Amino acid sequence: MIIQSIQVQTEIFQLKKPFKTALRTATEIENVFVYVQLEDGLIGVGAAAPTLAITGESKESIEAVLKNVITPLLVGKDIRNIQELSLLIERSCVANTSAKAAMEIALYDALCQHLNLPLYQFLGGSTNRLKNDMTVSVGTVEEMVLDARQIIKDGFSILKIKVGKDWAKDVERIMAIREKVGNHVAIRVDANQGWTPRQAVAIIQELEQLDAKIELIEQPVHASDIEGLKFVKQKVNTPIMADESLFSPQDALRLIKEDAVDLLNIKLMKTGGIRRAMQIADIAERANIPCMIGSMMESSVSVLAAAHIATAHPNIQKIDLDAPLWLANQDFDGIEFIGDEIHLSSLPGLGIQRRLSKSIR
């Protein structure tokens, strides 16, 4: 089944409210969509989220790589040769992982539609339901407590708290939320590279002394500081997870070899696609390192792809796929958020169905 054509377009999605981390504040997001059409008319869809602060990619760079570098390699190829096509994407250029991920997601969606299988079944999964967390973005103590309490009312039992923008107040923020939501709620803390190694150790040790019951600390130090990650891990009891430090299977091998982390956070925009995401989960499984799967500020398309992977790989044990819940309008069907559960469609491929969008550029 031959790939007949590939189209690329960018769309804007407004957020319900500003999303703040130690790295940036967003009020809207742009996603670049890829549409792969097969000779029988089936169309696979993928998407990329420009995140200059993490992947170094802009809307313009993603569009250019997809149109001018990757598309010419794929048109006319047989969709059934998915491994070959994945390697062509991976070797097409250095970096540009979000662009590569968008194209590979679209290929897998098209292939699974051709095979009449949901993606999660093609990857070996047997369930289409996941338990999700919800993020509390950076704000004042009062704002973050109010957000946390509302999230619990909405049916969530796992919070991911963004910190790292003002390290001196981070313990106060976390403890205020813990006091208001009680000990039955799981709390994950994401510093988004916002602390130095010594700040991280001081903060985490204080949280441990206060019995904050933190499930994990995500990326406490700069992405390139593997020694710093290892230093923090050695000095605290709370599990440490890498996010921005992990892009590739090679990164996973290094983090594991250095004994720098307790967990790994896989994101398709960093890995460059589905195949390498699965490779990372495999590598981590061999080392008894559990994985989380997460996302950037993405639309339902790429988040849905990540959810399909999560249902299929036994070493992906934690889910952080709340990005579509931040969008003011949902333009795609195929993924349902019911309280803290994610329900996937059993339709072929991603199971995605497009609603009318007025934001096409």
Secondary structure as UniProt FT lines:
FT   STRAND          2..20
FT   STRAND          25..38
FT   TURN            39..40
FT   STRAND          43..48
FT   TURN            52..55
FT   HELIX           59..64
FT   HELIX           65..70
FT   HELIX           71..74
FT   TURN            75..76
FT   TURN            79..80
FT   HELIX           82..90
FT   HELIX           97..115
FT   HELIX           119..122
FT   TURN            123..124
FT   STRAND          129..131
FT   STRAND          134..136
FT   HELIX           141..153
FT   TURN            154..155
FT   STRAND          158..162
FT   HELIX           167..169
FT   HELIX           170..181
FT   TURN            183..184
FT   STRAND          186..190
FT   TURN            192..193
FT   HELIX           197..209
FT   TURN            210..211
FT   STRAND          214..218
FT   TURN            223..224
FT   HELIX           226..235
FT   STRAND          240..242
FT   TURN            244..245
FT   HELIX           249..257
FT   TURN            258..259
FT   STRAND          263..267
FT   HELIX           268..271
FT   HELIX           274..286
FT   TURN            287..288
FT   STRAND          291..294
FT   HELIX           300..312
FT   TURN            314..315
FT   STRAND          316..320
FT   HELIX           323..326
FT   STRAND          332..333
FT   STRAND          335..338
FT   TURN            339..340
FT   STRAND          341..344
FT   STRAND          353..354
//
